[in-house]
Amino acid sequence: MKQYTKTIGLSGAMYTKSFDKIKHHKNKVRELNEATVAKAFLEGDATIQVIFEETGDTFIIDAFSSDESIKKYLGKAFIK
C-alpha cells in the first residue's frame, strides 16, 4: 500500500511521498502531481494523510472513507 501526504498551508497544497533509504541515510521526500496521487488512490492502492499546517490537524483518507470527506479534503478528482 502506498502512503502519500497532502500538506495544506496558506500558500496552497502539496502532495509528497517519502521514500525509505538505507539506515544510515535520510529518507527522501519527493513532491508529486495531484494526477499521480489520484491515479493510485482510485486503484485502491493508497492512503493519504492530510495535514493542516496552521492548526496541526491530521486526517487519514483511504478508499473506504466516505465520499463526502474525500471530496472535502482531496477534491473531485479522487471520487470514482
Buried (B, 14 or more C-beta within 10 A) or exposed (E): EEEBBBBBEEEEEEBBBEEEEEEEEEEEEEEBEBEEBBBBBBEEEBBBBBBBEEEEEEBEBBBEBEEEEBEEBBEEBBEE
